Amino acid sequence: MDSTSFSPERGKMRDPNNVGKTLPWDGCSIGACTPTDFDFVFDLHGIATLIAETKYAGVEIPLGQQKILEREGITHTLAGKFTVVAHLEEPLIGPRTYPNCTVVRYWYLNAWREGKGVKFAALFSWWSEWAQTLSWKLRPKLSYKLLRPDKAAPLSVPEGWPTGMDGADPLSATP
């Protein structure tokens, strides 16, 4: 592998020439089921997980990929992690960076919630503040039945956890 593909700075694009290049999935399907991916998964020391998928303006997440995102959210939540899954929209103007993406909606405690035009920088700030505030010792052990996301009621909010970014001010739910 070419050593120029690596960067000593974490979180920085290592090789802009490789952006958009993907390997073919030829032969990797079972009937209509094909592989998918997420744009990123952020795991904070096993305490909190943030998963995101970014699409162009007006493009929905395909149903199969949405179901996998929901299942990942449930799995991480059941494991006791403060988990958020975000559907982001690439910016049409301004820098094409994750902080500048718009949150279309986000999944939290088994329910999709509207992003209300919030920039990803605000959602990340909310998630990271709560992720760092919640300690493993203070969080209750979760014992939910693993339900199908399309049939399940929203999970109860464990004591001490935020109820979401709901409200007029999306950052009003601070630790």
PLY file of the C-alpha trace (Angstrom):
ply
format ascii 1.0
element vertex 175
property float x
property float y
property float z
element edge 174
property int vertex1
property int vertex2
end_header
0.00 0.00 0.00
1.27 3.46 -0.83
2.44 5.24 2.32
1.09 8.56 0.99
-2.46 7.25 1.67
-1.83 7.54 5.40
-1.96 10.71 7.43
-0.59 11.21 10.93
-3.68 13.33 11.71
-6.73 11.28 12.69
-10.04 12.40 11.20
-8.39 14.07 8.22
-8.89 13.00 4.61
-5.82 10.97 3.78
-5.98 10.87 0.00
-8.45 13.20 -1.75
-7.79 11.35 -5.00
-9.46 8.23 -3.58
-12.71 9.94 -2.59
-15.61 8.33 -4.41
-13.67 5.24 -5.43
-15.31 2.02 -4.33
-14.53 -1.63 -4.81
-17.06 -3.60 -6.90
-19.49 -5.89 -5.06
-19.60 -8.49 -7.88
-20.67 -11.86 -6.52
-21.49 -10.53 -3.05
-25.25 -10.92 -2.89
-27.84 -13.39 -1.68
-30.87 -12.99 -3.93
-31.94 -9.35 -3.70
-29.83 -8.79 -0.55
-26.64 -6.89 -1.29
-23.94 -5.32 0.91
-24.35 -1.82 2.29
-22.23 0.55 4.32
-22.50 3.47 6.70
-20.62 6.68 6.10
-19.18 6.61 9.61
-19.41 5.07 13.04
-18.03 7.02 16.01
-17.47 4.96 19.14
-16.47 6.82 22.29
-14.63 4.33 24.51
-17.49 1.82 24.33
-19.78 4.27 26.16
-21.52 5.96 23.25
-22.04 5.33 19.53
-22.89 7.77 16.75
-23.66 6.28 13.32
-24.39 8.39 10.24
-25.40 8.04 6.63
-25.12 11.02 4.29
-27.17 11.50 1.13
-27.57 14.26 -1.45
-30.43 16.73 -0.96
-33.82 15.04 -1.33
-32.43 11.49 -1.44
-33.89 9.09 1.11
-31.98 6.28 2.75
-33.00 3.04 0.98
-35.33 0.90 3.11
-32.86 -1.97 3.53
-30.08 0.34 4.65
-32.49 2.18 6.98
-33.48 -1.11 8.64
-29.84 -2.03 9.21
-29.16 1.43 10.70
-32.15 0.98 13.06
-30.99 -2.51 14.07
-27.50 -1.23 14.76
-29.03 1.53 16.89
-31.08 -1.00 18.87
-28.10 -3.33 19.30
-25.84 -0.57 20.63
-28.59 0.78 22.90
-29.28 -2.69 24.30
-25.55 -2.99 24.98
-25.93 0.05 27.24
-24.41 2.61 24.88
-25.82 6.11 24.42
-26.61 5.71 20.72
-27.72 8.08 17.98
-28.10 7.31 14.26
-28.21 10.32 11.93
-29.48 10.80 8.37
-27.48 13.72 7.02
-27.82 15.80 3.87
-24.76 17.12 2.07
-24.58 20.91 1.94
-25.38 22.55 -1.38
-23.39 25.65 -0.49
-20.46 26.19 1.82
-17.81 23.68 2.74
-18.57 20.00 2.01
-17.70 18.87 5.54
-19.63 16.82 8.09
-20.12 19.74 10.52
-21.81 21.65 7.67
-24.23 18.80 6.77
-27.89 19.22 7.68
-29.55 16.65 9.96
-32.61 15.39 8.05
-33.60 13.15 10.95
-32.00 11.15 13.70
-32.82 7.84 15.40
-32.70 7.72 19.19
-34.36 5.24 21.59
-36.11 3.35 18.78
-37.72 6.33 17.08
-36.78 8.60 14.18
-37.01 12.30 15.09
-36.96 15.27 12.73
-33.67 17.13 12.43
-35.47 20.48 12.03
-32.67 21.91 9.89
-30.01 21.54 12.58
-26.43 21.31 11.34
-24.52 18.14 12.17
-22.09 20.21 14.27
-24.97 20.89 16.71
-26.08 17.24 16.82
-22.47 16.13 17.36
-22.05 18.66 20.16
-25.27 17.44 21.85
-24.26 13.77 21.46
-20.68 14.28 22.61
-21.68 16.31 25.69
-24.11 13.60 26.79
-21.72 10.82 25.85
-19.02 12.31 28.04
-21.46 13.11 30.88
-22.97 9.66 31.15
-20.74 7.24 32.97
-20.96 3.48 32.76
-21.52 3.19 36.52
-24.44 5.62 36.53
-26.30 4.13 33.59
-28.93 1.53 34.42
-28.57 -1.89 32.87
-30.89 -2.10 29.91
-33.04 -5.20 29.56
-35.31 -4.45 26.61
-36.67 -7.18 24.39
-35.18 -6.88 20.95
-38.21 -5.88 18.89
-38.61 -5.35 15.20
-38.02 -1.62 14.65
-41.15 -1.27 12.50
-43.36 -2.84 15.20
-41.73 -1.48 18.36
-42.83 1.39 20.52
-40.13 3.92 21.40
-37.86 2.63 24.13
-38.24 4.19 27.56
-35.72 6.86 28.39
-33.36 5.46 31.01
-33.06 7.65 34.09
-30.54 10.42 33.52
-30.59 10.15 29.72
-31.72 13.02 27.48
-35.10 12.70 25.80
-33.77 13.95 22.47
-33.04 17.20 20.72
-36.76 18.07 20.73
-38.01 21.55 21.49
-37.61 24.98 19.96
-33.90 25.03 20.78
-32.31 21.76 19.61
-29.49 22.26 22.09
-31.79 22.87 25.05
-31.31 19.33 26.36
-27.83 19.76 27.83
-26.21 17.68 30.54
0 1
1 2
2 3
3 4
4 5
5 6
6 7
7 8
8 9
9 10
10 11
11 12
12 13
13 14
14 15
15 16
16 17
17 18
18 19
19 20
20 21
21 22
22 23
23 24
24 25
25 26
26 27
27 28
28 29
29 30
30 31
31 32
32 33
33 34
34 35
35 36
36 37
37 38
38 39
39 40
40 41
41 42
42 43
43 44
44 45
45 46
46 47
47 48
48 49
49 50
50 51
51 52
52 53
53 54
54 55
55 56
56 57
57 58
58 59
59 60
60 61
61 62
62 63
63 64
64 65
65 66
66 67
67 68
68 69
69 70
70 71
71 72
72 73
73 74
74 75
75 76
76 77
77 78
78 79
79 80
80 81
81 82
82 83
83 84
84 85
85 86
86 87
87 88
88 89
89 90
90 91
91 92
92 93
93 94
94 95
95 96
96 97
97 98
98 99
99 100
100 101
101 102
102 103
103 104
104 105
105 106
106 107
107 108
108 109
109 110
110 111
111 112
112 113
113 114
114 115
115 116
116 117
117 118
118 119
119 120
120 121
121 122
122 123
123 124
124 125
125 126
126 127
127 128
128 129
129 130
130 131
131 132
132 133
133 134
134 135
135 136
136 137
137 138
138 139
139 140
140 141
141 142
142 143
143 144
144 145
145 146
146 147
147 148
148 149
149 150
150 151
151 152
152 153
153 154
154 155
155 156
156 157
157 158
158 159
159 160
160 161
161 162
162 163
163 164
164 165
165 166
166 167
167 168
168 169
169 170
170 171
171 172
172 173
173 174
